[in-house]
Amino acid sequence: MNKFQISDPNYESRIRNSFDKQEAMKTIGAKLVKVMPGEVHIEFSFMESLTQQLGYIHGGIITTVVDTACGYAACTLMPAESEVLTIEYKVNFMSPAKGNRFKGVGRVLKPGRNITVCSGDVIAFDNGKEKIVATMLATMISVGKK
């Protein structure tokens, strides 16, 4: 497990407050379930309104959740006055997103003063089984608050 140096001792409440303002996460019913230095977990449940034509969770929803998890993972290591924006990501979809619950996990690979590199996975939970359905490599940039 990586040991990261945090610059904001109140990072968890800052991340949770910011997440609560994310209307996109509210729309899909996503919940912030774990926040620790350099790692964030976001969960959501299957809803038919989030599926594509074959009944799997749409790739855009999967990407939205894991991008958000990576962004907040990066933000946990940044000063209190910072926010992050995604400047690049690549996603590999490895299995159809089939399940009754999903978890996006974002992890910092390399923190930086301005640029942070993260990885993320989306795990599907289906009838007691777990499967990684997507993995992401993302680059985040620190920006000041609006």
C-alpha positions as CSV (number, residue, x, y, z in Angstrom):
1,M,0.0,0.0,0.0
2,N,1.3,3.5,-0.9
3,K,2.0,5.9,1.9
4,F,1.2,9.4,0.6
5,Q,1.9,12.7,2.3
6,I,-1.3,14.7,2.6
7,S,-1.3,18.5,2.7
8,D,-4.8,19.0,3.9
9,P,-5.7,17.2,7.2
10,N,-9.4,17.8,6.4
11,Y,-9.2,16.2,2.9
12,E,-11.9,13.7,3.6
13,S,-14.6,16.2,4.5
14,R,-13.5,18.4,1.6
15,I,-13.9,15.5,-0.8
16,R,-17.2,14.5,0.6
17,N,-18.6,18.0,0.4
18,S,-17.4,18.3,-3.2
19,F,-18.9,15.0,-4.1
20,D,-22.3,16.1,-2.6
21,K,-22.3,18.9,-5.2
22,Q,-22.0,16.5,-8.2
23,E,-25.4,16.4,-9.8
24,A,-24.2,13.7,-12.3
25,M,-23.4,11.4,-9.4
26,K,-26.9,12.1,-7.8
27,T,-28.5,11.3,-11.2
28,I,-27.0,7.8,-11.3
29,G,-27.5,7.2,-7.6
30,A,-23.7,6.9,-6.9
31,K,-22.5,7.1,-3.3
32,L,-19.0,7.9,-2.0
33,V,-18.2,5.0,0.2
34,K,-14.5,5.2,1.0
35,V,-12.0,8.1,1.0
36,M,-8.4,7.7,2.1
37,P,-5.1,9.3,1.0
38,G,-4.7,8.5,-2.7
39,E,-7.7,6.3,-3.0
40,V,-11.5,6.7,-3.4
41,H,-14.4,4.3,-3.9
42,I,-17.7,5.1,-5.4
43,E,-20.6,2.7,-5.6
44,F,-23.8,2.6,-7.6
45,S,-26.6,0.1,-8.1
46,F,-28.0,-1.3,-11.3
47,M,-30.8,0.8,-12.8
48,E,-32.4,0.1,-16.1
49,S,-32.2,3.8,-17.0
50,L,-28.4,3.4,-17.0
51,T,-28.2,0.6,-19.6
52,Q,-27.5,0.4,-23.3
53,Q,-29.5,-1.6,-25.8
54,L,-28.2,-5.0,-24.6
55,G,-29.1,-4.3,-21.0
56,Y,-25.6,-3.7,-19.7
57,I,-24.6,-0.5,-17.9
58,H,-23.6,2.0,-20.5
59,G,-19.9,2.5,-21.0
60,G,-20.3,6.2,-20.5
61,I,-21.7,5.6,-17.0
62,I,-18.9,3.3,-16.2
63,T,-16.4,5.8,-17.4
64,T,-18.0,8.7,-15.5
65,V,-17.8,6.8,-12.2
66,V,-14.2,5.7,-12.5
67,D,-13.1,9.1,-13.8
68,T,-14.7,10.7,-10.8
69,A,-13.1,8.2,-8.4
70,C,-9.7,8.9,-10.0
71,G,-10.2,12.7,-9.8
72,Y,-11.1,12.6,-6.1
73,A,-8.2,10.2,-5.3
74,A,-5.9,12.8,-6.8
75,C,-7.7,15.6,-4.9
76,T,-7.1,13.8,-1.5
77,L,-3.4,14.7,-1.8
78,M,-3.8,18.3,-2.9
79,P,-3.9,21.5,-0.8
80,A,-7.3,22.6,0.6
81,E,-7.7,25.3,-2.0
82,S,-7.3,22.9,-4.9
83,E,-9.7,21.1,-7.2
84,V,-8.9,18.8,-10.1
85,L,-9.8,18.4,-13.7
86,T,-9.2,15.4,-15.9
87,I,-6.8,16.2,-18.8
88,E,-6.6,12.7,-20.3
89,Y,-7.7,9.2,-19.8
90,K,-7.8,5.8,-21.5
91,V,-10.3,3.1,-20.6
92,N,-10.3,-0.6,-21.4
93,F,-13.6,-2.3,-21.2
94,M,-12.9,-5.9,-20.3
95,S,-16.3,-7.4,-19.8
96,P,-19.9,-6.3,-20.2
97,A,-21.0,-4.3,-17.2
98,K,-23.5,-6.8,-15.9
99,G,-24.4,-6.9,-12.2
100,N,-26.6,-5.6,-9.5
101,R,-24.0,-3.3,-7.9
102,F,-20.8,-1.6,-9.2
103,K,-17.8,0.0,-7.5
104,G,-15.4,2.4,-9.1
105,V,-12.0,2.6,-7.4
106,G,-9.6,5.4,-8.1
107,R,-6.0,5.2,-7.0
108,V,-3.1,7.6,-7.3
109,L,-0.1,6.1,-9.1
110,K,2.1,9.2,-9.1
111,P,1.2,12.4,-7.3
112,G,2.5,15.8,-8.4
113,R,2.2,19.4,-7.5
114,N,0.2,20.1,-10.7
115,I,-0.2,16.8,-12.5
116,T,-1.2,13.5,-10.9
117,V,-1.4,10.1,-12.6
118,C,-4.1,7.7,-11.4
119,S,-5.5,4.3,-12.2
120,G,-9.0,3.0,-11.7
121,D,-11.1,0.0,-11.9
122,V,-14.8,-0.7,-12.1
123,I,-15.9,-3.9,-10.4
124,A,-19.3,-5.5,-11.0
125,F,-21.0,-7.5,-8.3
126,D,-23.3,-10.1,-9.7
127,N,-24.9,-13.0,-7.7
128,G,-22.0,-13.1,-5.2
129,K,-19.3,-12.9,-7.9
130,E,-16.9,-10.0,-8.5
131,K,-15.5,-9.1,-11.9
132,I,-13.4,-6.1,-13.1
133,V,-15.4,-4.7,-16.1
134,A,-13.2,-1.7,-16.9
135,T,-9.9,-0.2,-16.1
136,M,-8.7,3.4,-16.5
137,L,-5.4,5.3,-16.7
138,A,-6.0,9.0,-16.1
139,T,-4.1,12.2,-15.7
140,M,-5.4,15.0,-13.5
141,I,-4.4,18.6,-13.2
142,S,-4.7,20.7,-10.1
143,V,-6.7,23.9,-10.5
144,G,-7.8,26.6,-8.1
145,K,-11.4,26.8,-6.8
146,K,-13.9,28.8,-8.9
